Amino acid sequence: MLAREGNEVYTVGEYDDPDGKGRIVVTDTTRYDVATQVNHAIWRYTNRDTQENWEIPFSLRMFYPQEINALLRYNGFAIENKFGWYDESPFGDASPKQLIVSR
């Protein structure tokens, strides 16, 4: 996701409107700021049937594995475990998540 071309539109997915008013298509445009490690995104929702659309902008701060480990330890936390998915599979280079158990 971070290697994408800035401001290109990508399809996230689509779903049936829960109110039964058509099919909603979700697209995503992002711009990653390398200096701050913040991914600025805009998710656009478009109703295929009515052409109504709305946007939700948000920003995500990226924490790389060694960085989050250091921040936790620096702030007095002990990392008890790190998982790569909700099934508690081990964290590795192909893991889609960083789930950290600390105290």
DSSP file (Angstrom, degrees, kcal/mol; ACC not computed):
  #  RESIDUE AA STRUCTURE BP1 BP2  ACC     N-H-->O    O-->H-N    N-H-->O    O-->H-N    TCO  KAPPA ALPHA  PHI   PSI    X-CA   Y-CA   Z-CA
    1    1 A M    >         0   0    0      0, 0.0     3,-1.2     0, 0.0    29,-0.1   0.000 360.0 360.0 360.0 -38.6    0.0    0.0    0.0
    2    2 A L  T 3   +     0   0    0      1,-0.2    30,-0.2    29,-0.1    28,-0.0   0.732 360.0  58.1 -72.5 -20.2    2.8    2.4    0.8
    3    3 A A  T 3  S+     0   0    0      2,-0.1    -1,-0.2     3,-0.0     3,-0.1   0.431  81.9 118.4 -88.9   1.1    4.5    1.8   -2.5
    4    4 A R  S <  S-     0   0    0     -3,-1.2     2,-0.3     1,-0.1    28,-0.2  -0.233  78.0 -96.2 -64.8 154.8    1.4    2.9   -4.5
    5    5 A E    >   -     0   0    0      1,-0.1     3,-1.4    26,-0.1    25,-0.3  -0.556  52.0-102.7 -66.8 134.2    1.5    5.8   -6.9
    6    6 A G  T 3  S+     0   0    0     -2,-0.3    25,-0.2     1,-0.2     3,-0.1  -0.313  97.5   8.1 -62.9 141.4    0.2    8.9   -5.0
    7    7 A N  T 3  S+     0   0    0     23,-2.1     2,-0.3     1,-0.2    -1,-0.2   0.542  88.8 136.9  65.5  12.0   -3.3   10.0   -5.8
    8    8 A E    <   -     0   0    0     -3,-1.4    22,-0.5    22,-0.3     2,-0.5  -0.638  56.4-119.6 -81.0 149.2   -4.2    7.0   -8.0
    9    9 A V  E     -A   29   0A   0     -2,-0.3     2,-0.4    20,-0.1    20,-0.2  -0.787  31.7-174.4 -94.0 127.5   -7.7    5.6   -7.3
   10   10 A Y  E     -A   28   0A   0     18,-2.6    18,-3.1    -2,-0.5     2,-0.5  -0.946  26.2-119.6-120.5 141.4   -7.8    1.9   -6.1
   11   11 A T  E     -A   27   0A   0     -2,-0.4    16,-0.3    16,-0.2     3,-0.1  -0.693  24.8-178.3 -81.4 126.6  -10.9   -0.2   -5.6
   12   12 A V  E     -     0   0A   0     14,-2.8     2,-0.3    -2,-0.5    15,-0.2   0.849  54.0 -80.5 -88.6 -43.3  -11.3   -1.4   -2.0
   13   13 A G  E     -A   26   0A   0     13,-1.5    13,-3.2     2,-0.0    -1,-0.4  -0.978  37.3-111.9 166.1-171.3  -14.5   -3.4   -2.5
   14   14 A E  E     +A   25   0A   0     -2,-0.3     2,-0.3    11,-0.2    11,-0.2  -0.986  23.3 177.2-151.9 159.1  -18.2   -3.2   -2.8
   15   15 A Y  E     -A   24   0A   0      9,-2.2     9,-3.4    -2,-0.3     2,-0.3  -0.974  38.0 -88.5-156.2 163.1  -21.2   -4.2   -0.8
   16   16 A D  E     -A   23   0A   0     -2,-0.3     7,-0.2     7,-0.2    -2,-0.0  -0.635  51.1-106.1 -77.5 134.0  -25.0   -4.0   -0.8
   17   17 A D    >   -     0   0    0      5,-3.1     3,-2.3    -2,-0.3     5,-0.3  -0.417  24.1-134.9 -57.3 127.9  -26.4   -0.9    1.0
   18   18 A P  T 3  S+     0   0    0      0, 0.0    -1,-0.2     0, 0.0    -2,-0.0   0.752 105.6  56.5 -61.3 -22.7  -27.8   -2.1    4.3
   19   19 A D  T 3  S-     0   0    0      3,-0.1    -2,-0.1     1,-0.0    -3,-0.0   0.366 117.7-113.2 -89.3   6.0  -30.9    0.0    3.7
   20   20 A G  S <  S+     0   0    0     -3,-2.3     3,-0.1     2,-0.2    -4,-0.0   0.754  78.4 128.9  73.5  24.7  -31.5   -1.8    0.4
   21   21 A K  S    S-     0   0    0      1,-0.2     2,-0.3    29,-0.0    29,-0.2   0.086  73.2 -74.6-103.1  23.2  -30.9    1.3   -1.7
   22   22 A G        -     0   0    0     -5,-0.3    -5,-3.1    27,-0.1     2,-0.4  -0.793  65.7 -41.5 126.4-166.6  -28.3   -0.2   -4.1
   23   23 A R  E     -A   16   0A   0     -2,-0.3    25,-3.2    -7,-0.2     2,-0.5  -0.904  47.0-147.1-109.1 130.6  -24.8   -1.3   -4.4
   24   24 A I  E     -AB  15  47A   0     -9,-3.4    -9,-2.2    -2,-0.4     2,-0.5  -0.852   7.0-160.3-102.2 128.8  -22.0    0.7   -2.8
   25   25 A V  E     -AB  14  46A   0     21,-2.8    21,-2.4    -2,-0.5     2,-0.5  -0.923   7.1-155.9-107.5 131.7  -18.5    0.8   -4.4
   26   26 A V  E     +AB  13  45A   0    -13,-3.2   -14,-2.8    -2,-0.5   -13,-1.5  -0.933  13.5 179.6-112.4 126.0  -15.6    1.9   -2.2
   27   27 A T  E     -AB  11  44A   0     17,-2.4    17,-2.5    -2,-0.5     2,-0.4  -0.846  12.1-148.0-122.1 162.6  -12.4    3.4   -3.6
   28   28 A D  E     -AB  10  43A   0    -18,-3.1   -18,-2.6    -2,-0.3     2,-0.4  -0.989  11.8-175.0-135.5 134.6   -9.2    4.6   -2.0
   29   29 A T  E     -AB   9  42A   0     13,-1.8    13,-2.2    -2,-0.4     2,-0.3  -1.000  18.7-178.0-125.8 131.9   -6.7    7.3   -2.8
   30   30 A T  E     - B   0  41A   0    -22,-0.5   -23,-2.1    -2,-0.4     2,-0.4  -0.917  22.1-167.2-131.4 156.3   -3.6    7.6   -0.7
   31   31 A R  E     - B   0  40A   0      9,-2.3     9,-2.9    -2,-0.3     2,-0.5  -0.938  17.5-152.2-139.7 117.9   -0.6    9.8   -0.3
   32   32 A Y  E     - B   0  39A   0     -2,-0.4     2,-0.8     7,-0.2     7,-0.2  -0.799   2.8-151.6 -97.0 127.2    2.2    8.5    1.9
   33   33 A D  E  >> - B   0  38A   0      5,-2.9     4,-1.7    -2,-0.5     5,-1.2  -0.855   6.5-166.7 -97.2 105.4    4.5   11.1    3.6
   34   34 A V  T  45S+     0   0    0     -2,-0.8    -1,-0.2     1,-0.2     5,-0.0   0.866  83.4  56.9 -61.6 -38.7    7.9    9.3    4.1
   35   35 A A  T  45S+     0   0    0      1,-0.2    -1,-0.2     2,-0.1    -2,-0.0   0.867 121.1  26.1 -64.7 -37.7    9.2   12.0    6.5
   36   36 A T  T  45S-     0   0    0     -3,-0.3    -1,-0.2     2,-0.2    -2,-0.2   0.526  98.9-129.0-102.8  -7.5    6.4   11.6    9.0
   37   37 A Q  T  <5 +     0   0    0     -4,-1.7    25,-3.2     1,-0.2     2,-0.5   0.842  61.4 140.8  58.9  36.4    5.4    8.0    8.2
   38   38 A V  E   < -BC  33  61A   0     -5,-1.2    -5,-2.9    23,-0.2     2,-0.7  -0.937  44.2-152.0-113.1 129.8    1.8    9.1    7.8
   39   39 A N  E     -BC  32  60A   0     21,-3.1    21,-2.4    -2,-0.5     2,-0.6  -0.898  10.5-156.3-100.3 114.8   -0.5    7.7    5.1
   40   40 A H  E     +BC  31  59A   0     -9,-2.9    -9,-2.3    -2,-0.7     2,-0.3  -0.827  21.8 178.8 -94.0 120.4   -3.1   10.2    4.1
   41   41 A A  E     -BC  30  58A   0     17,-3.2    17,-2.5    -2,-0.6     2,-0.4  -0.863  25.2-161.3-125.2 154.3   -6.1    8.5    2.7
   42   42 A I  E     -BC  29  57A   0    -13,-2.2   -13,-1.8    -2,-0.3     2,-0.5  -0.971  10.7-159.5-132.2 119.4   -9.6    9.3    1.3
   43   43 A W  E     -BC  28  56A   0     13,-2.4    13,-2.4    -2,-0.4     2,-0.5  -0.880  10.2-159.5 -97.6 126.8  -12.2    6.6    1.0
   44   44 A R  E     -BC  27  55A   0    -17,-2.5   -17,-2.4    -2,-0.5     2,-0.5  -0.914   3.0-160.4-110.0 131.3  -14.9    7.4   -1.5
   45   45 A Y  E     -BC  26  54A   0      9,-3.0     9,-1.9    -2,-0.5     2,-0.4  -0.946  11.1-177.0-111.3 125.4  -18.3    5.6   -1.3
   46   46 A T  E     -BC  25  53A   0    -21,-2.4   -21,-2.8    -2,-0.5     2,-0.7  -0.988  23.0-139.8-127.6 127.7  -20.5    5.7   -4.4
   47   47 A N  E  >  -B   24   0A   0      5,-3.1     4,-2.6    -2,-0.4   -23,-0.2  -0.764  12.6-154.1 -82.7 114.9  -23.9    4.2   -4.7
   48   48 A R  T  4 S+     0   0    0    -25,-3.2    -1,-0.2    -2,-0.7   -24,-0.1   0.840  90.7  45.0 -58.3 -35.5  -24.0    2.6   -8.2
   49   49 A D  T  4 S+     0   0    0    -26,-0.4    -1,-0.2   -28,-0.2   -27,-0.1   0.901 127.3  23.8 -79.7 -42.5  -27.8    3.0   -8.5
   50   50 A T  T  4 S-     0   0    0    -29,-0.2    -2,-0.2     2,-0.1    -1,-0.1   0.588  91.5-133.4-100.6 -12.3  -28.3    6.6   -7.3
   51   51 A Q     <  +     0   0    0     -4,-2.6     2,-0.1     1,-0.3    -3,-0.1   0.551  54.4 149.4  65.2   8.9  -24.8    7.9   -8.0
   52   52 A E        -     0   0    0     -5,-0.2    -5,-3.1    -6,-0.1     2,-0.3  -0.491  23.1-179.6 -65.9 140.8  -24.8    9.5   -4.5
   53   53 A N  E     +C   46   0A   0     -7,-0.2     2,-0.3    -2,-0.1    -7,-0.2  -0.983  16.6 179.7-144.8 158.0  -21.3    9.6   -3.1
   54   54 A W  E     -C   45   0A   0     -9,-1.9    -9,-3.0    -2,-0.3     2,-0.3  -0.969  16.8-135.8-151.5 160.4  -19.4   10.7    0.0
   55   55 A E  E     -C   44   0A   0     -2,-0.3   -11,-0.2   -11,-0.2   -13,-0.0  -0.897   6.5-163.5-124.0 149.2  -15.9   10.8    1.2
   56   56 A I  E     -C   43   0A   0    -13,-2.4   -13,-2.4    -2,-0.3     2,-0.3  -0.915  14.5-163.2-129.8 105.9  -14.1    9.9    4.5
   57   57 A P  E     +C   42   0A   0      0, 0.0     2,-0.3     0, 0.0   -15,-0.2  -0.666  19.5 158.5 -86.0 144.5  -10.6   11.3    4.8
   58   58 A F  E     -C   41   0A   0    -17,-2.5   -17,-3.2    -2,-0.3     2,-0.4  -0.983  29.8-136.1-157.2 162.6   -8.3    9.9    7.4
   59   59 A S  E     -C   40   0A   0     -2,-0.3     2,-0.5   -19,-0.2   -19,-0.2  -0.973  11.6-160.6-126.1 139.7   -4.6    9.6    8.3
   60   60 A L  E     -C   39   0A   0    -21,-2.4   -21,-3.1    -2,-0.4     2,-0.5  -0.978  11.8-143.4-121.3 127.3   -2.7    6.5    9.5
   61   61 A R  E     -C   38   0A   0     -2,-0.5     2,-0.4   -23,-0.2   -23,-0.2  -0.796  21.5-139.3 -87.5 126.2    0.6    6.7   11.3
   62   62 A M        -     0   0    0    -25,-3.2     2,-0.5    -2,-0.5    -2,-0.0  -0.720  14.7-166.3 -89.3 132.5    2.8    3.7   10.3
   63   63 A F        -     0   0    0     -2,-0.4   -26,-0.0     4,-0.0    -2,-0.0  -0.976  13.2-145.3-118.0 117.4    4.9    1.9   12.9
   64   64 A Y     >  -     0   0    0     -2,-0.5     4,-2.6     1,-0.1     3,-0.4  -0.480  28.6-104.6 -80.1 154.2    7.5   -0.4   11.6
   65   65 A P  H  > S+     0   0    0      0, 0.0     4,-1.9     0, 0.0     5,-0.1   0.861 118.3  40.9 -50.9 -50.0    8.2   -3.6   13.6
   66   66 A Q  H  > S+     0   0    0      1,-0.2     4,-2.2     2,-0.2     5,-0.1   0.847 114.6  54.3 -69.6 -31.3   11.5   -2.5   15.2
   67   67 A E  H  > S+     0   0    0     -3,-0.4     4,-2.6     2,-0.2    -1,-0.2   0.931 109.1  45.5 -67.0 -46.3   10.2    1.0   15.8
   68   68 A I  H  X S+     0   0    0     -4,-2.6     4,-2.3     2,-0.2     5,-0.2   0.882 111.8  53.4 -67.5 -36.2    7.2   -0.1   17.8
   69   69 A N  H  X S+     0   0    0     -4,-1.9     4,-2.4    -5,-0.3    -1,-0.2   0.946 111.7  45.4 -59.3 -48.0    9.3   -2.6   19.8
   70   70 A A  H  X S+     0   0    0     -4,-2.2     4,-2.9     1,-0.2    -2,-0.2   0.902 112.0  51.3 -64.2 -42.8   11.7    0.2   20.7
   71   71 A L  H  X S+     0   0    0     -4,-2.6     4,-1.5     2,-0.2    -1,-0.2   0.908 111.4  47.6 -62.6 -41.9    8.9    2.7   21.6
   72   72 A L  H  <>S+     0   0    0     -4,-2.3     5,-2.8     2,-0.2    -2,-0.2   0.949 115.3  44.2 -64.1 -48.3    7.2    0.1   23.9
   73   73 A R  H ><5S+     0   0    0     -4,-2.4     3,-1.8     1,-0.2    -2,-0.2   0.912 110.8  54.5 -63.7 -42.5   10.4   -0.8   25.7
   74   74 A Y  H 3<5S+     0   0    0     -4,-2.9    -1,-0.2     1,-0.3    -2,-0.2   0.829 108.5  50.7 -59.6 -33.0   11.5    2.9   26.0
   75   75 A N  T 3<5S-     0   0    0     -4,-1.5    -1,-0.3    -5,-0.2    -2,-0.2   0.192 127.5 -96.2 -95.4  16.1    8.2    3.6   27.7
   76   76 A G  T < 5S+     0   0    0     -3,-1.8     2,-0.3     1,-0.3    -3,-0.2   0.558  78.5 134.4  89.9   8.9    8.5    0.8   30.2
   77   77 A F      < -     0   0    0     -5,-2.8     2,-0.5    -6,-0.2    -1,-0.3  -0.693  44.4-145.8 -92.6 145.8    6.5   -2.0   28.5
   78   78 A A        -     0   0    0     -2,-0.3    25,-2.1    -5,-0.0     2,-0.7  -0.943  17.8-132.5-106.1 128.6    7.7   -5.5   28.2
   79   79 A I  E     +D  102   0B   0     -2,-0.5    23,-0.3    23,-0.2     3,-0.1  -0.720  26.3 177.1 -82.8 117.2    6.6   -7.3   25.0
   80   80 A E  E     -     0   0B   0     21,-2.8     2,-0.3    -2,-0.7    22,-0.2   0.807  65.3 -11.0 -88.6 -34.0    5.2  -10.7   26.0
   81   81 A N  E     -D  101   0B   0     20,-1.8    20,-2.9     2,-0.0     2,-0.4  -0.985  51.7-152.2-162.5 155.5    4.2  -11.8   22.5
   82   82 A K  E     -D  100   0B   0     -2,-0.3     9,-1.2    18,-0.2     2,-0.3  -0.986  17.5-168.8-136.8 125.4    3.8  -10.5   18.9
   83   83 A F  E     -DE  99  90B   0     16,-3.3    16,-2.6    -2,-0.4     8,-0.1  -0.779  22.7-149.6-113.9 156.6    1.3  -12.1   16.5
   84   84 A G  S    S+     0   0    0      5,-3.0    13,-1.3    -2,-0.3     2,-0.3   0.495  82.0  10.7-100.4  -6.8    0.9  -11.7   12.8
   85   85 A W  S >  S-     0   0    0      4,-0.7     3,-1.7    11,-0.1     4,-0.2  -0.970  84.8 -93.1-162.0 169.1   -2.9  -12.3   12.8
   86   86 A Y  T 3  S+     0   0    0      1,-0.3    -1,-0.0    -2,-0.3    -3,-0.0   0.647 116.6  68.1 -66.8 -16.3   -5.9  -12.7   15.1
   87   87 A D  T 3  S-     0   0    0      1,-0.0    -1,-0.3     2,-0.0     0, 0.0   0.345 116.9-111.8 -83.3   8.3   -5.5  -16.5   15.1
   88   88 A E    <   +     0   0    0     -3,-1.7    -2,-0.2     1,-0.2     3,-0.1   0.727  59.9 162.5  67.3  25.9   -2.2  -15.8   17.1
   89   89 A S        -     0   0    0     -4,-0.2    -5,-3.0     1,-0.1    -4,-0.7  -0.452  50.3 -85.3 -68.6 150.7    0.0  -17.0   14.3
   90   90 A P  B     -E   83   0B   0      0, 0.0     2,-0.3     0, 0.0    -7,-0.2  -0.205  43.2-109.6 -60.8 146.8    3.6  -15.9   14.7
   91   91 A F        +     0   0    0     -9,-1.2     2,-0.3    -3,-0.1    -7,-0.1  -0.597  54.1 149.5 -75.0 135.0    4.6  -12.5   13.4
   92   92 A G    >   -     0   0    0     -2,-0.3     3,-1.7    -9,-0.0    -9,-0.0  -0.874  61.4 -74.6-153.5-175.0    6.8  -12.6   10.3
   93   93 A D  T 3  S+     0   0    0      1,-0.3    -2,-0.0    -2,-0.3     0, 0.0   0.703 128.3  45.4 -65.8 -20.0    7.8  -10.8    7.2
   94   94 A A  T 3  S+     0   0    0      2,-0.0    -1,-0.3     0, 0.0    -3,-0.0   0.328  83.6 125.7-102.7   6.6    4.5  -11.8    5.4
   95   95 A S    <   -     0   0    0     -3,-1.7   -10,-0.1     1,-0.1    -4,-0.1  -0.433  51.5-152.8 -70.0 135.6    2.2  -11.0    8.3
   96   96 A P  S    S+     0   0    0      0, 0.0     2,-0.3     0, 0.0    -1,-0.1   0.651  76.5  34.0 -80.5 -14.0   -0.6   -8.6    7.5
   97   97 A K        -     0   0    0    -13,-1.3     2,-0.5     2,-0.1    -2,-0.0  -0.903  62.8-141.1-135.8 161.5   -0.8   -7.3   11.1
   98   98 A Q        +     0   0    0     -2,-0.3     2,-0.6    -7,-0.1   -14,-0.2  -0.941  26.3 177.8-119.7 104.8    1.3   -6.5   14.2
   99   99 A L  E     -D   83   0B   0    -16,-2.6   -16,-3.3    -2,-0.5     2,-0.5  -0.943  10.8-166.8-111.1 115.1   -0.6   -7.6   17.2
  100  100 A I  E     -D   82   0B   0     -2,-0.6     2,-0.6   -18,-0.2   -18,-0.2  -0.877  16.2-161.0-114.4 130.1    1.4   -7.0   20.4
  101  101 A V  E     +D   81   0B   0    -20,-2.9   -21,-2.8    -2,-0.5   -20,-1.8  -0.939  31.1 157.8-103.7 119.8    0.7   -8.3   23.9
  102  102 A S  E      D   79   0B   0     -2,-0.6   -23,-0.2   -23,-0.3   -25,-0.0  -0.923 360.0 360.0-140.3 165.4    2.7   -6.2   26.4
  103  103 A R              0   0    0    -25,-2.1   -24,-0.1    -2,-0.3    -1,-0.1   0.291 360.0 360.0-137.9 360.0    2.6   -5.3   30.1
